[in-house]
Amino acid sequence: MTAACLIDLDHLDLYVAGDDALRDEILGIFETQAEMWAGLLDPSAEDAAWRDAAHALKGAARGVGAWQLGELCARAETLVGLARRREERAQLLEELRRTGRETIAEIRRLRDAA
């Protein structure tokens, strides 16, 4: 998976205007938020808690241009009120966490390269 698939730096640059320190600060905040919200995604959670955590993580991901992670969160938001939701949620959560780890690893590489 390439860096372009994980973080859209052109999108992020709209907010930071080439300021690498600001970019790194925003990515650090995202990293903290992503870990917190992903930790709240529990396949057996009530619908509202699941949807709220997925929605918050989606917004944070899209804010930094992590489109793939944002899309997975958008899919997660729809997994409410389903008879088999735990199994479907668990499968999606595995993919979401993998993509989240890869995205955070890319963020760390970007910060280390600065």
N, C-alpha and C positions, 0 to 999 in steps of 0.2 A: 504494500500500500504506500502510495507516495504522500509526501507532505501536503501537496495541493489537495488531496482528498480529505485531509483531516482538519486543516486550518486554512481558511481563505484569507491570506495576508493582505490582499487588495481590499477586501471588505473591512478588515480590522484597521487598515491604514486610513480609512475614511474618518475614523475617530481619533487616531493618534497623530496624523499628519507627519509621519516619519520619525516621531519621537520614540526611540527604542526603549528608553526608560519607562515611559508611560505605557507602551505596548507590554513590556514585561510585568508592570504592576497590574494591568488589567488581566493578563493571562494568569498571574498568580492568584488574583481574586477568583477568577473562573475556576482554577484548579481546586481551590478550597470549597467553593460552592458545589462543583461537580461531585467531589468526594462526599460532601454532606448529603446532597439530594439523592445520589445513587444509593447511599447507605439507607435511605428511607424507603426505597422501592422494595417492598416485601410482597411476593406473589400472593400471600394469604391476607393481605391488608384489606380493609374495607375499601369500597370503590372510591370514595371521596379522597381518602389518604393516598391511594395509588395514583389517582388522576392528578391530584395537587402536586405530588412529588415529580411526576413525569412532566407536568406542565412547567414547573419551575426550572427543571433541568433543561427542558427544551428551549426556554427563553434565554437562559444563560449560554447555552451552546450556540444558538443562532446569533446572539449578540457578538460573539467573537469569531463568527464564521465557521464554526464546527458543524457544517451542514449535515454530514452523515450522522453524527450523534443526535443532532436536532431531529432528523427524520425518524430515527429509531424511537425517540421520545414521543414524537407525534403518534406513531403507531401504538406505543404503550398507553397513551391517553385513551385510546379507543377500546381498550380491553377492560371494559366495565360491564357489569350486568350479564356476564356470560356464564353458562353452566360449567364450562370447562376452563374458566379463566385462570385458575391457578396453574394448570399445565402450560397454557399458552403464555401466561405472564412469565413463568419460570424460563421457558425457552427464549423468549424475547429478552429477558433480563440478562441471560448469559451472553447474548450477542451485544447488548447494550454495554455491559461491563467490559467486555473485550475491547469494543470500540472506544470506550471511555479510557481504558488503560493505554491504548495506543495513542489516543489524542493527547493525554497528559504526558506521555513519553515524548511526543513531538514538541509539546510546549517546553518541556525541560531542555530538549536539544536546542530549540530556538533561543532560550535564555542563556544557555551555556555558550552558544556561539557568539553572543553579543559582546 
